[in-house]
Amino acid sequence: MGQVRYFARGGKQVTQALYERLDAAFADEGWPIAHIEIDEDADLHEASVYFEGEGDADAQTLDAAFAPLEPTREDLPDIDWMAQVLADLKPVRAGRFLVHGAHDRDKVRPHDLSIEIEAGQAFGTGHHGTTAGCLSMIEEVVRRRRPVNALDLGTGSAVLAIAIAKLARVPVLATDIDPVATLVARENIRANGQHNFVRAETAKGFDGPAFAAYAPFSLIVANILARPLMMLAPQMARQLAPGGDLVLSGILAKQRDAVLAAYRVQGLFHRKTLRRDEWVTLHLTRNDRPLD
């Protein structure tokens, strides 16, 4: 079953408003939303939403989000685009971490922490600014204060869970709402030799039996989206151990203050913001005392 894309074009102001409506309607469900410039001189832009199949698009919600514009439907072929472009992806270096495909094993240096991830069905080859930002922040946090255990919430390809395990050598729970992502994560965990440290499970938020065996966590990493991060703030606070560290990403720079406000209410304090392109990665802790 291939992807289905619904899109509309118009001026920047109109399509930006459409993008925000699509984000409010579908981002929490995990459907990708995009807003791109087609022609700067003509002020032509495009906003779109992607679904895995026709049945995934609720017609009433779709019409309400696009109104008053008329959406155009495009059926996309069932092709693993990530695998198709893998050969063009270069290794990504973030601190000591090097994320690469099998075809770039020769790029690994003696002191690198190598993470081999093939492009596939799950998000997270390290090329996105949020993943690279999390890797850099994880190295900083673990270097300062080694965790007892960790959670990678919304693990995708498990690149962050693998990174934590390789660096800290502690138990890591990696969860994702998508069972396909969980299967891919397990494959990557085993391929990187971290199956004795990392356990991958399918779970929505913090709803799952695996949490009872691990929580509370001294390190939580969540690279998802700003809106669900804000909604999960109370649960994040409950799952974080005293003195624990929280690394959040999937956040646009313009969303930073709103996310921080949601966590400040829960007694979690901002320590550092790392910016990569238009994205930010945040480090928060349970208290505002000086770090160890």
Buried (B, 14 or more C-beta within 10 A) or exposed (E): EEBBBBBBBBEEEBBEBBBBBBBEBBBEEBBBBEBEEEEEEEBBBBBBBBBBEEEBBBEEEBEEBBEEBEBEEEEEEEEEEBEEEBEEBEBBBBBBBBBBBEEBEEBBEEEBBBBBBBBBBBBBBBBBBBBBBBBBBBBBBBEEBEBBBBBBBBBBBBBBBBBBBBBBEBBBBBBBBBEEBBBBBBBBBBBBEBEEBBBBBBBEBBEEEBBEEBBBBBBBBBBBBBBBBBBBBEBBBEBBBEBBBBBBBBBBEEBBEEBBEBBBEBEBBBBBBBEBEEBBBBBBBBEEEEEE
